[in-house]
Amino acid sequence: MPLNFTNIDSFIEKHREVMNEKVLLRRERSRVLTQLGKVIREVLKDYETFEAELSSLVTDIREKSKTLEQLKDYHKLAIAGIENFFHEEDTISDVHDIFRIVRDALTTRIMQFVEEEMTAEGYGPLPVDYVWAGMGSEGRDEQTIITDQDNLLLYNDTDDDFASKELQDKYYEHLKGKDSAISRDAKTSKEYLDYYFEVFARKASDNLHTVGFERCKGGVMAVNQKWRGSLKDWKARIEESIIYEKGSFEPLDIIILTDARAIYGNNKLLDVFLNYFFSMVTENKRFMKDFIQSAVLMPNALGFFGNFKVEKEGEFKGKFNLKLLGWAPLILSVRMTCLANGIYERNTTKRIGLLRGKKIIKKDIEKNLIDAYLIFVRFRLMNQINAGPDIESISNYLKPDMLGQDEQEKLRRAMKTVESFQKYIQETLLFGEAI
């Protein structure tokens, strides 16, 4: 199903001599164009079949799935289908887009399962509106075959006495499990609310893991208290971190939050919080300078003489981490440049396009950055596809000696593009007047 114009290019190349004939009669021109039309119709027919199958899969996920095992099977089916699509089309943006469509549907269904479980198990129906958001590659709409849980939970505040006796009893047993001397003294609505969503987040995280969303090794998940809370809680955390330089949030956490994207629930809740969050971050000169410096100083895998800096010993001897030493510096550099210029888009290639649209970067820089991004992701995808059962442990490591000269040169150009962009933002944002 090549929608990448290769069929058309091949057709034109095959018929170029005939098409360039100056005395070609209209009947011959019509014959050639009819043949081309047939090629295009066949491609579009295959495309329509693919889209129908994708739509059917998403419908099954949303409407027919009744168990986590079914969702897990749908997830595996989707991954296999997207791998085949990538081999045929070789289009990174489509891979990202299809994964978002499928995994958003999976997450939505899981949230619905959890809502039903909370009621069935005596915790009660939802007491307030909430939003479940993804971060990292999920937030940026840049997912690949491997996915883990980078998520947060945000819910409305309430003073209502919503807690049923059953919920109150469950909360008491929960506290008693931590401290046998705990009393049954009256608790506040806030305590019951936080407990409700603590249980909710734990169920959601467990269910996501069952379906194939691995747990985040860094703990960036709503199951951890730091990544869930009411709107007041979230605003307080940001104030503590940015104004008073204390609290649970580290600078890296602030960076991670910039990619938050609503997946299920009341999207407006996240919009309200992010408007507050971005204004706090971008107006703080110290924070912005530190963030930009972190982007500028991130190393890549290219040595002084253009050689790749590989591991000298150990499990990954002769390899380098493509994610940490190529892809990540590019992602962070583009993100920080956008923040410094009031651009709050999440997706990396769209961020780059907006930088060009605002004339912050020139057309050649835009092209080079997008090319570098696509090169890094393509190699990561191929690694993930070829890794087999060891996918999680080795998928980010690349052995340059195993690549052809052309592929090595593409990687070098991508690394040099990142280096050049880091120097550019150092000059314009750190030494200039932008921050």
PEDA-V303135 format. One record per residue. N is the residue number from 1. RES is the residue in one letter. SS is DSSP state (H for helix, E for strand, C for the rest). PSI is psi as a letter, one per 20 degrees, with the letter a starting at -180 (* if undefined). OMEGA is omega as a letter, one per 40 degrees, with the letter a starting at -180 (999 if undefined). Layout:
# PEDA-V303135
N&RES&SS&PSI&OMEGA + N&RES&SS&PSI&OMEGA
This chain:
# PEDA-V303135
1&M&C&l&a + 2&P&C&o&i + 3&L&C&j&a + 4&N&C&j&i + 5&F&C&j&a + 6&T&H&h&i + 7&N&H&g&i + 8&I&H&g&i + 9&D&H&g&a + 10&S&H&g&i + 11&F&H&g&a + 12&I&H&g&i + 13&E&H&g&a + 14&K&H&h&a + 15&H&H&j&a + 16&R&H&g&a + 17&E&H&g&i + 18&V&H&g&a + 19&M&H&h&a + 20&N&C&i&i + 21&E&C&p&a + 22&K&C&h&a + 23&V&C&k&a + 24&L&C&p&a + 25&L&C&r&a + 26&R&H&h&i + 27&R&H&h&i + 28&E&H&h&i + 29&R&H&g&i + 30&S&H&h&a + 31&R&H&g&a + 32&V&H&g&a + 33&L&H&h&i + 34&T&H&g&i + 35&Q&H&g&i + 36&L&H&g&i + 37&G&H&h&i + 38&K&H&g&i + 39&V&H&g&a + 40&I&H&g&a + 41&R&H&h&i + 42&E&H&g&i + 43&V&H&g&a + 44&L&H&h&i + 45&K&H&g&i + 46&D&H&h&i + 47&Y&H&g&i + 48&E&H&h&i + 49&T&H&g&i + 50&F&H&g&a + 51&E&H&h&i + 52&A&H&g&i + 53&E&H&g&i + 54&L&H&g&i + 55&S&H&h&i + 56&S&H&g&i + 57&L&H&g&a + 58&V&H&g&i + 59&T&H&g&i + 60&D&H&g&i + 61&I&H&g&a + 62&R&H&h&a + 63&E&H&h&a + 64&K&H&i&a + 65&S&C&p&a + 66&K&C&i&a + 67&T&C&r&i + 68&L&H&h&i + 69&E&H&h&i + 70&Q&H&g&i + 71&L&H&h&i + 72&K&H&g&i + 73&D&H&g&i + 74&Y&H&g&i + 75&H&H&g&i + 76&K&H&g&i + 77&L&H&g&i + 78&A&H&g&a + 79&I&H&g&i + 80&A&H&g&i + 81&G&H&h&a + 82&I&H&h&i + 83&E&H&g&i + 84&N&H&g&i + 85&F&H&g&a + 86&F&H&g&i + 87&H&H&h&a + 88&E&H&g&a + 89&E&H&h&a + 90&D&C&l&i + 91&T&C&o&a + 92&I&H&g&a + 93&S&H&h&i + 94&D&H&h&i + 95&V&H&g&i + 96&H&H&g&a + 97&D&H&g&a + 98&I&H&h&i + 99&F&H&h&i + 100&R&H&g&a + 101&I&H&g&a + 102&V&H&g&a + 103&R&H&h&i + 104&D&H&h&i + 105&A&H&g&i + 106&L&H&g&a + 107&T&H&g&i + 108&T&H&g&a + 109&R&H&h&i + 110&I&H&g&i + 111&M&H&h&i + 112&Q&H&h&i + 113&F&H&g&a + 114&V&H&g&i + 115&E&H&g&i + 116&E&H&g&i + 117&E&H&g&a + 118&M&H&g&i + 119&T&H&g&a + 120&A&H&h&a + 121&E&C&j&i + 122&G&C&j&i + 123&Y&C&h&i + 124&G&C&r&i + 125&P&C&r&a + 126&L&C&p&i + 127&P&C&h&a + 128&V&C&r&i + 129&D&C&q&i + 130&Y&E&r&i + 131&V&E&p&i + 132&W&E&p&a + 133&A&E&q&i + 134&G&E&q&i + 135&M&C&a&a + 136&G&H&b&a + 137&S&H&h&i + 138&E&H&g&i + 139&G&H&h&a + 140&R&H&i&a + 141&D&C&l&a + 142&E&C&k&a + 143&Q&C&q&i + 144&T&C&a&a + 145&I&C&g&i + 146&I&C&p&i + 147&T&C&q&i + 148&D&E&r&a + 149&Q&C&o&i + 150&D&C&n&a + 151&N&E&r&i + 152&L&E&r&i + 153&L&E&p&a + 154&L&E&p&a + 155&Y&E&r&a + 156&N&C&q&i + 157&D&C&q&i + 158&T&C&q&i + 159&D&C&j&a + 160&D&C&q&i + 161&D&C&m&a + 162&F&C&i&a + 163&A&C&p&i + 164&S&C&r&i + 165&K&H&h&a + 166&E&H&g&i + 167&L&H&g&i + 168&Q&H&g&i + 169&D&H&g&i + 170&K&H&h&i + 171&Y&H&g&i + 172&Y&H&g&i + 173&E&H&h&i + 174&H&H&g&i + 175&L&H&h&a + 176&K&H&h&i + 177&G&H&h&i + 178&K&H&h&a + 179&D&C&o&a + 180&S&C&i&a + 181&A&C&j&a + 182&I&C&q&a + 183&S&C&r&i + 184&R&C&k&i + 185&D&C&q&a + 186&A&C&p&i + 187&K&C&r&a + 188&T&C&r&i + 189&S&H&h&i + 190&K&H&g&a + 191&E&H&g&i + 192&Y&H&h&a + 193&L&H&g&a + 194&D&H&h&i + 195&Y&H&g&i + 196&Y&H&g&a + 197&F&H&i&i + 198&E&H&g&i + 199&V&H&g&i + 200&F&H&g&a + 201&A&H&h&i + 202&R&H&g&i + 203&K&H&g&a + 204&A&H&g&a + 205&S&H&g&i + 206&D&H&g&a + 207&N&H&g&i + 208&L&H&g&i + 209&H&H&g&i + 210&T&H&h&a + 211&V&H&i&i + 212&G&C&j&i + 213&F&C&o&a + 214&E&E&q&i + 215&R&C&q&i + 216&C&C&p&a + 217&K&C&h&i + 218&G&C&j&i + 219&G&C&j&a + 220&V&C&m&a + 221&M&C&q&a + 222&A&C&i&i + 223&V&C&h&i + 224&N&C&p&a + 225&Q&H&h&a + 226&K&H&h&a + 227&W&H&k&i + 228&R&E&q&i + 229&G&E&r&i + 230&S&E&r&i + 231&L&H&g&i + 232&K&H&h&i + 233&D&H&g&a + 234&W&H&g&i + 235&K&H&h&i + 236&A&H&g&i + 237&R&H&g&a + 238&I&H&g&i + 239&E&H&g&i + 240&E&H&g&a + 241&S&H&g&a + 242&I&H&g&a + 243&I&C&g&a + 244&Y&C&i&i + 245&E&C&l&i + 246&K&C&a&i + 247&G&C&a&a + 248&S&C&i&a + 249&F&C&p&i + 250&E&C&r&i + 251&P&H&h&i + 252&L&H&h&i + 253&D&H&h&i + 254&I&H&g&i + 255&I&H&g&a + 256&I&H&h&a + 257&L&H&h&a + 258&T&C&i&a + 259&D&C&j&a + 260&A&C&p&i + 261&R&E&p&i + 262&A&E&p&i + 263&I&E&g&a + 264&Y&E&q&i + 265&G&E&b&a + 266&N&C&n&a + 267&N&H&h&a + 268&K&H&h&i + 269&L&H&g&i + 270&L&H&h&i + 271&D&H&g&i + 272&V&H&g&a + 273&F&H&g&a + 274&L&H&h&i + 275&N&H&g&i + 276&Y&H&g&a + 277&F&H&g&a + 278&F&H&h&i + 279&S&H&h&i + 280&M&H&g&a + 281&V&H&g&a + 282&T&H&h&i + 283&E&C&i&i + 284&N&C&o&a + 285&K&H&h&a + 286&R&H&g&i + 287&F&H&g&a + 288&M&H&h&i + 289&K&H&g&i + 290&D&H&g&a + 291&F&H&g&a + 292&I&H&h&i + 293&Q&H&h&i + 294&S&H&h&i + 295&A&H&g&a + 296&V&H&h&a + 297&L&H&i&i + 298&M&C&p&a + 299&P&C&r&i + 300&N&C&a&a + 301&A&C&j&a + 302&L&E&p&i + 303&G&C&r&a + 304&F&C&h&a + 305&F&C&j&i + 306&G&C&j&i + 307&N&C&q&i + 308&F&E&p&i + 309&K&C&o&a + 310&V&C&r&i + 311&E&E&p&a + 312&K&C&h&a + 313&E&C&r&i + 314&G&C&a&a + 315&E&C&h&a + 316&F&C&k&i + 317&K&E&p&i + 318&G&C&j&a + 319&K&C&r&i + 320&F&E&q&a + 321&N&E&o&a + 322&L&C&h&a + 323&K&H&g&a + 324&L&H&h&a + 325&L&H&k&i + 326&G&H&f&a + 327&W&H&g&a + 328&A&H&g&i + 329&P&H&h&i + 330&L&H&g&a + 331&I&H&g&a + 332&L&H&g&a + 333&S&H&g&i + 334&V&H&g&a + 335&R&H&g&a + 336&M&H&h&i + 337&T&H&h&i + 338&C&H&g&i + 339&L&H&g&a + 340&A&H&h&a + 341&N&C&j&i + 342&G&C&k&i + 343&I&C&o&a + 344&Y&C&k&i + 345&E&C&q&a + 346&R&C&g&a + 347&N&C&p&a + 348&T&H&g&a + 349&T&H&h&i + 350&K&H&h&i + 351&R&H&g&a + 352&I&H&g&i + 353&G&H&h&i + 354&L&H&h&i + 355&L&H&g&i + 356&R&H&g&a + 357&G&H&h&i + 358&K&C&j&i + 359&K&C&k&i + 360&I&C&h&i + 361&I&C&q&i + 362&K&C&r&a + 363&K&H&h&a + 364&D&H&h&i + 365&I&H&g&i + 366&E&H&g&a + 367&K&H&g&a + 368&N&H&h&i + 369&L&H&g&i + 370&I&H&g&i + 371&D&H&g&a + 372&A&H&g&i + 373&Y&H&g&a + 374&L&H&h&i + 375&I&H&g&a + 376&F&H&g&a + 377&V&H&h&i + 378&R&H&g&i + 379&F&H&h&i + 380&R&H&g&i + 381&L&H&g&a + 382&M&H&h&i + 383&N&H&g&a + 384&Q&H&h&a + 385&I&H&h&a + 386&N&H&i&a + 387&A&H&h&i + 388&G&H&c&a + 389&P&H&i&i + 390&D&H&k&a + 391&I&H&g&a + 392&E&H&h&a + 393&S&H&h&a + 394&I&H&i&a + 395&S&C&h&a + 396&N&C&i&a + 397&Y&E&p&a + 398&L&E&p&i + 399&K&C&o&a + 400&P&H&h&a + 401&D&H&h&a + 402&M&H&i&a + 403&L&C&q&i + 404&G&C&r&a + 405&Q&H&h&a + 406&D&H&g&i + 407&E&H&h&i + 408&Q&H&g&a + 409&E&H&h&i + 410&K&H&g&i + 411&L&H&g&i + 412&R&H&g&i + 413&R&H&g&i + 414&A&H&g&i + 415&M&H&g&a + 416&K&H&h&i + 417&T&H&g&i + 418&V&H&g&i + 419&E&H&g&a + 420&S&H&h&a + 421&F&H&h&i + 422&Q&H&g&i + 423&K&H&h&a + 424&Y&H&g&a + 425&I&H&h&i + 426&Q&H&g&a + 427&E&H&h&a + 428&T&H&h&a + 429&L&H&h&a + 430&L&H&g&a + 431&F&C&i&i + 432&G&C&b&a + 433&E&C&j&a + 434&A&C&h&i + 435&I&C&*&999
